[in-house]
Amino acid sequence: MGDVTVRTATADDALAIARVHVDTWRETYTGKLADDVIEGRPIPERAAALARLLAGESTLGPQTLWVAEREGAIVGFAWAGACRDADREDTTELYSINVLRAHHGSGAGQLLLDAALGGGPASLWVLEDNPRARAFYERNGFAPDGTSKDDERLGGAHEIRMVRGDRRDVNRRGSP
């Protein structure tokens, strides 16, 4: 397989991103989330929402999506923007990062994370029962900050918040 490249997504990528989103959720969350959560909205509906977002029609503030491509096909994406948590609103939040299983280990996830967040302060929410993702984030300087929630959008799945890069993080973890 060829090298992975990452670029900012365009509205023309909406359908491919929607397909990757559904496929990665099926690969990752089957057995961890309810089927209706995994399937969520049909691909055309997801693509339309993504096209609106990529056209700048979001009311949630500045957000950017990146895509990872390999041999001309989108194999993953990352989505980041202003943090939605009131106690972290001065940092960037990684809303989503998904790479098709066939491309795990290709470097696509790392390239997407680097594009989305750089090395700066950031936060993200991850299923507590997702050891692969948690290990990836830990390798990139993230640590649980003790905040968790049962996310109703995910059928009540338990998520933890992981953070990196500022004094609040150090103080919460209790280490210098």
C-alpha positions as CSV (number, residue, x, y, z in Angstrom):
1,M,0.0,0.0,0.0
2,G,1.1,3.6,-0.7
3,D,1.9,6.4,1.7
4,V,-0.8,8.2,3.7
5,T,-1.4,11.9,3.1
6,V,-3.5,14.2,5.2
7,R,-5.3,17.4,4.0
8,T,-8.2,19.6,5.0
9,A,-11.5,18.2,4.0
10,T,-13.7,19.9,1.4
11,A,-17.5,19.6,0.8
12,D,-16.7,17.2,-2.0
13,D,-15.4,14.7,0.6
14,A,-18.7,14.6,2.6
15,L,-20.0,11.3,1.2
16,A,-16.6,9.5,1.6
17,I,-16.3,10.8,5.1
18,A,-19.8,9.6,5.9
19,R,-19.0,6.1,4.6
20,V,-15.7,5.9,6.6
21,H,-17.6,7.1,9.7
22,V,-20.2,4.4,9.4
23,D,-17.7,1.7,8.6
24,T,-15.3,2.6,11.4
25,W,-18.1,2.6,13.9
26,R,-19.3,-0.8,12.8
27,E,-15.7,-2.1,13.1
28,T,-15.0,-0.5,16.5
29,Y,-18.3,-0.3,18.4
30,T,-20.2,-3.4,17.4
31,G,-20.9,-5.2,20.7
32,K,-20.1,-2.0,22.7
33,L,-22.9,0.3,21.5
34,A,-26.4,-0.5,20.5
35,D,-26.9,-1.2,16.7
36,D,-29.2,1.8,16.3
37,V,-26.5,4.1,17.7
38,I,-23.9,2.6,15.4
39,E,-26.1,2.9,12.3
40,G,-27.5,6.3,13.5
41,R,-28.4,8.3,10.4
42,P,-28.3,6.8,6.9
43,I,-25.1,7.7,5.0
44,P,-26.8,10.2,2.6
45,E,-28.2,12.1,5.6
46,R,-24.7,12.1,7.3
47,A,-23.1,13.3,4.1
48,A,-25.6,16.2,3.8
49,A,-24.9,17.3,7.4
50,L,-21.1,17.0,6.7
51,A,-21.4,19.0,3.5
52,R,-23.2,21.8,5.4
53,L,-20.5,21.7,8.1
54,L,-17.7,21.8,5.5
55,A,-19.4,24.7,3.7
56,G,-19.2,26.7,7.0
57,E,-22.8,26.5,8.0
58,S,-22.2,25.2,11.5
59,T,-23.5,27.2,14.5
60,L,-21.0,25.5,16.9
61,G,-18.1,27.8,16.1
62,P,-14.9,27.2,14.1
63,Q,-14.4,23.6,13.3
64,T,-12.2,21.8,10.8
65,L,-12.2,18.3,9.3
66,W,-9.1,16.6,7.9
67,V,-9.0,13.5,5.8
68,A,-6.3,10.8,5.5
69,E,-5.9,9.4,2.0
70,R,-4.1,6.4,0.7
71,E,-3.9,5.6,-3.0
72,G,-6.6,8.2,-3.7
73,A,-9.1,6.9,-1.2
74,I,-10.2,8.4,2.1
75,V,-9.3,6.0,4.8
76,G,-9.8,8.1,7.9
77,F,-10.8,11.6,9.2
78,A,-10.4,13.8,12.2
79,W,-12.7,16.6,13.3
80,A,-11.7,19.3,15.9
81,G,-12.8,22.7,17.1
82,A,-13.6,24.8,20.1
83,C,-14.0,22.7,23.3
84,R,-17.7,22.2,24.2
85,D,-16.9,21.8,27.9
86,A,-17.3,25.0,29.9
87,D,-14.3,24.2,32.1
88,R,-12.1,23.7,29.0
89,E,-13.4,26.3,26.6
90,D,-9.9,27.7,26.1
91,T,-8.6,24.5,24.5
92,T,-9.2,22.6,21.3
93,E,-11.4,19.5,21.4
94,L,-10.9,16.5,19.2
95,Y,-14.5,15.6,18.4
96,S,-13.8,12.5,16.4
97,I,-10.9,10.6,14.8
98,N,-11.7,7.5,12.8
99,V,-9.4,5.3,10.6
100,L,-10.6,2.2,8.8
101,R,-9.3,-1.0,10.5
102,A,-7.4,-2.1,7.4
103,H,-5.3,1.1,7.7
104,H,-4.5,0.8,11.5
105,G,-0.7,1.0,11.9
106,S,-0.3,2.9,8.7
107,G,0.4,6.2,10.5
108,A,-3.0,7.7,9.3
109,G,-4.2,8.1,12.9
110,Q,-1.1,9.9,14.0
111,L,-1.0,12.2,11.0
112,L,-4.7,13.1,11.5
113,L,-4.2,13.8,15.3
114,D,-1.1,16.0,14.5
115,A,-3.1,17.9,11.9
116,A,-6.1,18.4,14.1
117,L,-4.4,19.3,17.3
118,G,-0.7,20.0,16.7
119,G,1.1,19.7,20.1
120,G,-1.1,22.2,22.0
121,P,-3.5,21.8,24.9
122,A,-6.5,19.7,24.0
123,S,-9.3,17.5,25.3
124,L,-11.3,14.6,24.0
125,W,-14.0,12.1,25.1
126,V,-13.4,8.4,24.6
127,L,-15.3,5.3,25.6
128,E,-13.9,4.0,28.8
129,D,-14.1,0.5,27.2
130,N,-11.8,1.4,24.2
131,P,-8.3,0.4,25.3
132,R,-6.8,0.8,21.8
133,A,-7.9,4.4,21.5
134,R,-7.0,5.2,25.0
135,A,-3.4,3.8,24.5
136,F,-3.1,5.9,21.3
137,Y,-4.1,9.1,23.2
138,E,-1.8,8.3,26.1
139,R,1.1,7.9,23.7
140,N,0.3,11.4,22.5
141,G,0.4,13.0,26.0
142,F,-3.3,12.6,27.0
143,A,-4.4,11.4,30.4
144,P,-7.8,11.0,32.1
145,D,-8.6,14.0,34.1
146,G,-11.2,12.3,36.3
147,T,-14.2,13.6,34.4
148,S,-16.7,11.1,33.0
149,K,-20.2,11.0,31.7
150,D,-22.9,8.6,30.4
151,D,-23.5,9.9,26.9
152,E,-27.1,9.7,26.0
153,R,-26.3,10.3,22.3
154,L,-24.4,7.0,22.5
155,G,-27.2,5.1,24.3
156,G,-25.8,5.9,27.7
157,A,-22.3,4.6,27.0
158,H,-19.7,5.6,29.6
159,E,-17.0,8.0,28.4
160,I,-14.0,9.6,30.1
161,R,-12.4,12.8,29.3
162,M,-8.7,12.8,28.4
163,V,-6.7,16.0,28.4
164,R,-3.2,17.3,27.7
165,G,-1.1,20.4,27.8
166,D,-1.9,22.9,30.6
167,R,-1.6,23.4,34.4
168,R,-5.1,22.3,35.1
169,D,-4.2,18.8,33.8
170,V,-1.1,18.6,36.0
171,N,-3.0,19.7,39.0
172,R,-5.9,17.3,38.5
173,R,-3.5,14.3,38.2
174,G,-1.6,15.4,41.2
175,S,1.8,15.2,39.7
176,P,4.3,18.0,39.2
